[in-house]
Amino acid sequence: MKNKRKILLITTNVKSFPEPDILLEDDYSFYYLEIKDLYRMSKEQLINKIINYINKYDIIILPGNLIWDFSEFNGKIVKGTIFQNYLFDLIKYVKPEELSPKVSADKIYGKILRLIVEDKIKNITEKPLLKIKNLEIYKSYPRVFAEIFLYNEEKIDNVINIAKKYIEDGADSIILGIMPSISYDYLKNIISSLNKITSVPIGLDGNIEILKNFKDEVDILMSFSIKSLYENIDWLYDKVSVLLINETNEEIKNNIRELKNRELKIILDPIAYPPLIPGFLDSLIRAKAISDLGYPIMMGVNNVSELIDADTTGVNALSTFLSIEAGASIILTGEASVKNRGSVFEVKKAIEMAKESITLKKPPKDGSINLLALKEKDWLNNKIKIYGDRDLINIIFDEKTIQISCKDDCPISKLNSLEKKDLMKLSILIFRFCSPWSMEWDC
């Protein structure tokens, strides 16, 4: 008979663990010790609580979010995942003795968490809300629509190159927004060129006359009011239409239900407004109010990121997460301004973070991907070590210690004696470490 390894799992709530996979039970026997006040204990109190179990079990696994280092126990006490509902999934890939006594498994095995998420997603039998060409829209995991706005008749090659970059960055559909002054011949050439270089759905946002003229060349028609949709319903049955939702009440909901009964293919757009004035929260409330009507909801977070003078990395992440919470299954973004460059990439990454978060039932932190473009979580694991506060930071580099203050007008001027490549590397790291105070530097 196979000698199973005995694993003791420390927890505040035994019910937070699912049943272990039957394959794990061939190699391990799992036991549980529930300590209700675990997070109120000091390290010494915790060790006193579990010391008598150390010799009775092969390994003791603690929750990953405990802060202490248990290296002195020579691998007998290790840290598991931050949340316990996916610990058994991880142990299918990582042996308990490979877990760290210092940091959570989430921080070490991000790539494996990604494999776990992908495996779980494959097994979800969710019916798509809508299919556009070969693109299926699901309620759980949103798609990225990327808008290219044509203010004038830009060179066709330039527009095609933008579309290619958006698709490379993760866009599932390309939406063309156009001014009424754009000629039909030019627009026809653009759409034809796009359909030649990609199989993703192409959308068109313009006035009714333009939409009607190009309904056979594109896959998605934007943006109808309830009134204009009903007025043009006779030629919209075989197309996907985007319906703008300015307010929610029972009459509007009944209209949407009637459209569904008529089997129209519709995407609901509750119109994402910028924060504060007129208010993103109202948009989220509208989205939530119509999230149970069986149609995909699209949130245009470009309205949010374009109208905030803040870095898009965090704005796109949070607005995407909130939109998903409100029921969005499509996130529309664009890069109309220089400030918004990279938004397609950022929104796609935010969606991937949301997938992990939803699938593993944990906040979007310590996963396989992140959107930390400026700030880091740990400055002491680099070959260059940086620590301190804004008044005095210490940089250990090449066996030398440099001290500077983030509050100086241009602290990196103290690095002039370094070689160019080292100067560049340190300047970037120090700028990031000193953020947000480095925004005030005058170099």
Secondary structure, 3 states (H helix, E strand, C coil): CCCCEEEEEEECCHHHCCCCCCCHHHCEEEEEEECCCHHHCCHHHHHHHHHHHCCCCCEEEECCCCCCCCHHHCCCEEECCCCHHHHHHHHCCCCHHHCCCCCCHHHHCHHHHHHHHHHHHHCCCCCCCEEECCEEECCCCCEEEEEEEECCCCCHHHHHHHHHHHHHCCCCEEEEEECCCCCHHHHHHHHHHHHHHCCCCEEEECCHHHHHHCCCCCCEEEEECHHHHHHCHHHCCCCEEEEECCCCCHHHHHHHHHHHHCCCEEEEECCCCCCCCCCHHHHHHHHHHCCCCCCCEEEECHHHHHCCCCCHHHHHHHHHHHHHHCCCCEEEEECCCHHHCCHHHHHHHHHHHHHHHHHHCCCCCCCCCCCCCCCCCCCCCCCCEEEECCCCEEEEECCEEEEECCCCCCHHHHHCCCCHHHHHHHHHHHHHHCCCHHHHCCC
